[in-house]
Amino acid sequence: MARESLDTMRLAICAVIRNEARYLREWIEFHRLMGVGRFHLYNRSEDDTLAILEPYMAAGIVELIDWPMLPPCQIQAYQHYIDSQQGKSRWTAFIDADEFLWSPRYQTVTEALESFPKEWPSVAVNWMCFGSSGKREREDAPVIERFTWRPSAEISSNHYVKAIVRMGRHFTMHDPHYANLPTFTPSGRLNSGSHSVPHEHGVLRINHYGCKSRQEWLERQLNGKPFGSGAPGPEECYDEIQGMDVDDREIQRYLPALKERLALP
């Protein structure tokens, strides 16, 4: 795996992970297609995460930080990363390992970010939540291939945003969704807080695969969130995103390149 020059990396991801080994290669390779050059991962895993990430670590693509803090610990991990980035000007997306950041308008996320005014410190990107697509059991195929059905874009969960921030200045995260900085939606609206209404999905969006199949959802409830205590969400959160109103395969334009990276047929 070729080592990339760190000074050419215009976009990084900071995430807290716990027992995501079976999904990490797809998530990393997808975001490399989007222009992400560096992943700063705060690890709370007991599975095969280290074995999956070792080639990426050797290539300088992944920095893995052992993060044994008891939950809640996501904001603390983010602040540790923010404090380490003083003087560095690259963008960083603060997202989770079940979130796929991409652009319906541009080929890469970095191209979309280059279109924004240079004075914007932070960009808010709305979720687009996907349900189980009626699947009961885990299958051996990429997440973006398995789950295509979603409810209407207008459901309340899609109010949530995640932040992409220009690093280099000191700031804090208000919560996992919002930085304490002037934040704009891709259309240029000033956005304060963890939600954006109306939703914007045209320039940037995050496909959020928060449940996957029913089997995977139940396993994740036993596993717990990487940053909090207990289950990843109440049953009503699962139910809200099970609507099958739209068969949305737009992200699959990247599927051939992703499968090539993953050496899948």
GIURHU-V914901 format. One record per helix or strand of 3 or more residues. SS is the DSSP state (H for helix, E for strand). FROM is the first residue (numbers start at 0). LEN is the number of residues. If there is no record, write none. Layout:
ss	from	len
SS	FROM	LEN
SS	FROM	LEN
This chain:
ss	from	len
H	5	3
E	10	7
H	20	13
E	37	6
H	48	10
E	61	5
H	73	11
E	90	4
E	98	4
H	108	6
E	121	8
H	142	4
H	155	4
E	159	7
E	172	3
E	182	3
E	204	4
H	213	10
H	234	6
H	249	13
